[in-house]
Amino acid sequence: MEYQYPFSIDWTTEEVIDVIAFFEAIEHAYEKKVKKEDLMARYRRFKEVVPSKSEEKKICGEFEQSSGYSSYHVVKKMKESDEQEWISMK
């Protein structure tokens, strides 16, 4: 991993950890696979920390620019996959 995770200095340590956990789940979706229910839980927590759509786009855009992984595409696939237990972007 040659990049940094985006975060806000206004977040608590716990919130930073939770946002990083969400981005790690995005990484797993691209590199291996991630359990859908785990990804959903991490995304829900991410949205508690980052409730604004514009801030979500900004932070996820920063992550995609540095990592090459699109949070948007993973979350979209998660929401569209009714029967899947695992999410993989391979």
N, C-alpha and C positions, 0 to 999 in steps of 0.2 A: 504494500500500500504506500503510494508516494503522494498522498494528498491529505488535506486537513478537512475535518467536518465543520460545516458552518454552524455558528451558534450566536446568541445574543448575550452581551454582557449583563443584560437585565434578568436573565434566567438564573434560577437557583442551581446549585450543584446537581440536585436530583433531576431537575428539568433538562439540564445538559446531558446527563447520563441517559435519560429516556429518549431524547431526540437522537442521540448517537445510536441507541439500540434500534430505533426505527431505520436509520440509514444502514446499519449492519444487516438488517433483514432485507433491505433492497439489494445490498451486495450479494447476500446468499441466493436471492432469486436469480441473479445473473450468473453467479459462479457455480452454484449447485442447484439447490431448490430450498424452499422455505415452506413450513407448514402454514396453511392458509389461516388457521385460527390464531397462530402466533403473530403473523403479519397484521391481521385485523386488530388484535389487541395493541400492538405497537403503534399502528396508525391512529387508533382512537386516542391513545395517550399523546401522540404527537399533536393531534388536533386540539387537545386540551391545552397544550403548551403554546401552540401556534393556531389560534382559532380563525384568524383573518385569512381569507383566500389570497389576498395580495401578498401578505407576508409569507404564506406557504409557497406561492409561486417563486418569490424571491429566494427563499432559503433552499428550496428544491432545485432551483435553477443554478445556484451557486454549487450545490453538491454535484449536479450533473456536469457542470462545466469543469470541475476539478477531477471527477471520477470517471465520467463517461456513462454513468448509470442513471437512467431516467426513472425517478420516483413515480412520475405521472403514469408511465406505461405499466409499471408493476401494479400500482393501485388500481388502475383501470382493469387490468387482467384479473385481479383479485375480486373486484366488484362484479365482473361479468361471469366468473366461473362459479356456477351453481353447485355442481357435483364434485368438483376437484377438491382433493384434500391437500394437495401440494401445488405451489406456484413456482414455475421455472420459466426463465426467459431464454433458455437455450434453443 
